[in-house]
Amino acid sequence: MVLKLKQQNPSGAGPASTVDTPTIVRGVIDDIRTNGDQAVRAYSEKFDKWSPASFKLSQDQIEQIISTVPQQIIDDIKQAQENVRKFALAQKASIRDFEMEIRPGVHLGQKNIPINSVGAYVFPYNHCDTRSLESSYIPGGRYPLLASSHMTILTAKCAGVPHVTACTPPIAGTIPANTVAAMHYAGADEIYILGGVQAVAAMAIGTESMKKVNFIAGPGNAFVAEAKRQLFGEEIGIDLPAGPTEILIVADKHADPFTIATDLHGYDSPAVLITTSESVGQQTIDEVVRLLKILPTADVAGVSWDRLGEVLVVGDLDEAYALADEYAFEHVQILTQRPREALDKMRNYGALFLGEKTCVSYGDKCIGTNHVLPTRGAARYTGGLWVGKYLKTVTYQEVHSAQESGELGRLCGRAARAENFEGHARSGDARAQRYLGDAIPWI
């Protein structure tokens, strides 16, 4: 049984958006497909008020921009990227090429080949209501997400991707110097100050000045996510379908309500506590109310908590883990006496954060795991971005033995004719006749 101390308040969500996102995005993509750089520039001027001589930064510009970044930020970028690099390279080492001989003279193999070119979209986060056209279509945000450079660009380079094109929009008409530094140190081969649908479409389709990429990774607003969705398949591969960030905390009676309340932060995003203690649940609600009074971004966080916050009390931790699996959230934080128990009890999550000494913010910013994670229930069928997403696992076959080739030919002929695939069958027949001397009527 579940006791709801606080539940989502859909009535506080405001009027639904009347913006036809798919149609708007389709129009931009079609325009860029037809008019290339001219269309890209027009949309950049319209939505970012940004139209430099070249959207691509030269090496001299990159060096000059980085020279304006405080040394402490540079050092922190490098430390965070070193953590990401270590984990990504360990993941890469866990993926191996192999070849095996399944029968005498029959060799099967697997190779992992890096994608040839990747586009990374590094999105400045905007703490605003993404339901409105003004806040969701304008690509520029207020806050540079440095960590997205580590997660998308650096992980691609660790996978061995030869060429990474990186795009980030200007923030209020200025170049985000800290973001450029993060992109550069992550290993971006080209850096463009360009945002929104026009950046994603230019990378996916290619223009006179930008080479087409094969894969695009990175978060964005509703319009960027829709652009990736529309371009996926025919033009590019993508990392994940993106939605608002999510956090869920599982807590027992020993958990600290202050810690829970501090960690249940979000902006226009779901924040859920599942606890075995009604006292912990109620104290957490009280702490959230208290902390919102002193939080600089309380105007946004408070609305998010009112609309999307939930506190649920369950009978025991098994019930808590089962309920958390139903939510299948992006971030799941475990604040219990035995947090590692969740590794065995849970299956549906983007990433687990185990124990009070760990928090979601570590994963988002600096600990080394990737913060591009599945949302909106996608954790039921996929994990997040990792070095393996940038690799194509391909196979090869070689038959050395004439005897085995003939035997496979016989098997192939029978299997193909069972499916009425006569052309496939005859490829097998040819080898059965050549290597085993079978009498084949059609030959």
C-alpha positions, 0 to 999 in steps of 0.5 A: 500500500502507498501513502501519498503525503504529497502528489503531483499537482497537474492543476498547477501546470498552467495552460497547455502549449499551443505551439506545433513543435514538429511542424516548426522543426520540419520547416526549419529542417526543410529550409536548411536542406534546400538553402544551406548556410543561408537558412542557417544564418537566417535562423541564427539571426532570428532566434539568437541575434547572432550572425558573425562572419563565421560561426566556426571558431578559428584556433586563434579565436579559441585560444583568445577565448580560453585566455579569458577563463579563470584558471580555477575553472580551467583546472576544474574542467581538466579534473572533471574530464580526467574522471570522465576519461578514466571511466570511458577508457575502462568501458572501452577496454571492456569491449573487445574484438574477437574471432572464433572457429565454430567448426573446423575452418569456419571463422566468425569474428566481431570488430568494434569500429568507431563512428567516423564523425560525430556532432556534439550539441552542448546546450546552455540550460535555461531555467524557464518554463519550456512549455512556452514558445519564447522560452523553448524555441530560442536556443540560447540559455542562461547557464553554460552546461560545461559537463555536457562537453565532457560527456559528449565530446570527450567520450566520443574521442575516448571511443576513437571517433576521428572527427567531432564537430561541436556546436553551442549557442551564444548566451545573450549574444555573447560567446560562452567562454567557459563552454568553449574551454570545456569543448576544446579540452574535451577534444573537439575538432571544430567548434561552432557558436551556433544553436537550436534546430539550425545547429542540429540540422546543419550537422545532420544534413551538411551545408556549404561550410559544415561537413555532415556528421553521422551521429549527434549527441547532447541534450537540448530543449523541446525543439532540439529534441524534436529535430534529432527525432525527425533527423534520426534514421535517414540522416543520423544516429542519435544518443537518446530521445530527451525529456525533462530531467528526473530525480527519484530518492529511495529512503529508509527511516535512517535517512536525513530529511535535510539531505533528501530535501537538498537533493530533490532539486529540479527545474520543470522536472519531476522530483519524487521521494519514496520512503518507508518512513512517514516521519521522514517523508513529512520532515522532508516536505517541511525541509523543502518548504524551508529551503525554498525560502532561501534558494536563489532560484526558488521562483522556478524550483518552487513551481516545479516542486508544487507541480511535479513533486511527490512524496510516497510512503510504502511498507518496506524497501522491497515495495520501495524498489518495486515502485521505483522500478515502475517510475524508471527514472533517469536519476535514482538516489538510494539513501538507506542503511544498505544502499548497494542492495539496490543493485540487486533489487532494481532494474529500471533506472538511468543511473544509481547513486548509492549512499549519503556520500554520493549525490546526483549532482556528482554524476551530472558534473564531475564524478566520471560517469555519463550524465546523458541518461534515459528519461520518460520511461526509456530506462525500461529498455536502454541505458545512457550515453557511453563509449559504446554508443560511439562504436559500431559492433560489426561482424565478419565471416570466413570459411577456409574448409572446402568440406565445411563450405559444402556442408554449409551450402547444403544447409543454406539451400534447405533453409532458404527454400523453407523460406522460398528464397530461391536465390539464396538457396542457389548460392548454397547449391553452387558451393555444395556442387563445387566442394562436395560434388552434389548433383544440382539440377539447375546447374 
